[in-house]
Amino acid sequence: MLSWLLRAVRRFDLDRTADLGARLMRRLGPRLRGHRVARAQLAMAFPAKSEVEREQILADMWDNLGRVAGEYPHFDRLWDYDWATKTPGRITMDEASIGALTRLRAEGCGALMFAAHLANWEIPALAAPAIGREIALVFRAPRYAAFATALSKAREQEVAAVIPAGPDTQFRIREYLRRNWMVGLLIDQHSDRGIDVEFFGRTCKVNPMIARFARLFDCPIYGARAIRLEGSRFRFELNDPLTPPRDAEGKIDIAGTMQLITTTIEGWVREHPEQWLWIHRRWR
């Protein structure tokens, strides 16, 4: 049923479906339980903002989430940046990101990429095939099996492989890095077995998997994000590889690297708080 619905929505214009999703979620979102979680977390992160300011951020967050939902059926149409001619379309880039992508394409070695639930968080992974790199995308499957299946199929059309989080996740990541692939992960959700980091001045737990693999393979870690501009137009940004802290033996320090990544994501959220998914319980 869901696959049929996604195919039906594809027949409509991308911008119109995204606009419709935004309007629906602006009305529906504040009635959902996640709205209370989002409001509480936003108050913890930005205590100096007024209640009016925070409510506007929440309204815009639901708008963004609705647009993401409307964009999913058009997943393969989101990335339209012409890499050969450096011609922007729905996706634009600055010179710094073009330079980082050029370096990433030339390296050809295994690399790790982290992103966060900002704007449309599927876009960062689409940069890899655009430059001829294979990427395996790690994701936490949604609770609803039908949606998880439809989402996996959509992703598999654009990225080389998807890795649902599970018992064999680490083995599959290891194999892809050995084959000099890129591996992309979202690093902004709570992890029960994670390590402590500071996020907006509060302690939370984060999965250290990306730092552990960076230590094991001594491979570069790139941070990538999309910034929603207007409607379904985005600016893609790719950071130069991080300079992770190292221990006395010269190996990458896992805790310090995870804090560096978390601090980077905090900076992104501070720039565009309305584009982050505040409904995930980050502090527990």
Phi, psi and omega in degrees: 000314181293319178299320178297318180296317179298319178295323180293319181294329180300339181287345181262164180296137181304311184296323180291320179292324177293319178297318179296316178300321179296314181297319180295315184287333174298328180273318185279320186309310182298347179268353182272157180299327180298339180295322179293319177298314181298317181298317181294317181291323179296321178295324179290323183282324184231067182296337182280344179284148179286163178299323179297317179297317181293322178294327177292320177299317180295318178299318180290329176298315179294323176301312181297317181297320177297322178294319178301316179299319179290338181274338183303316179298342181252029187309318184282357181252358185289314183273108180234016178290125181275101185293327183296320183252001183056041181259120179283158174219247174293332178253132174239161179216150173267173184296325180297318180290323176299318179296318179294320178294322178299317179295317181297321179293320184286330184300308177073000180264172176300141181212153179248141179230128176249150178216181180221169180282069181240143179050237169255106188284000176277340187295318182307320181293336182287346179290330183297304179297336179295333179254013177082017178258143176271137182227138173254127187254118178274133179214152175269117185296136175300162182295327184273118187300319182297318180292320179299318180295314180296321180293319179297319179296320179296317181293320183296340178288338186245326181253159187291327181202152173239145182235098175296138179299130182181190185299330183260009184304311184296324179294321181289321177299315180302318181294317181293322178293325177295332178271009178066031173276169167266152176230125182251138181222146171268126190238045183225027178239159180295142176230116184303323183259019183280185178252159184281136172221166177259129179225115186056039176077007180236147181281135174216172182251141181224145178290122184273014187305317184296321179289324179296320179287327175296322178292318183293317185258353184050047183255160182290152177241119178254143172253133183226146177209159170247141176245121179288129181264284178218127182061235180252044173247143187221153166253123178267134179232132176236122179283154167298157181306142177295156171253088187288149176293151181233155181273187184297336179271000180086005179270152181300129178279120187292310182297315180295324179291319179294327176291321178298316179296316181296321177296321177298314180295321177301319178299320177297316181295321179298325180291320184222069183298333181288348182257003179262152184271089184287353184283347173283129180285102184275326181250127182225000000 
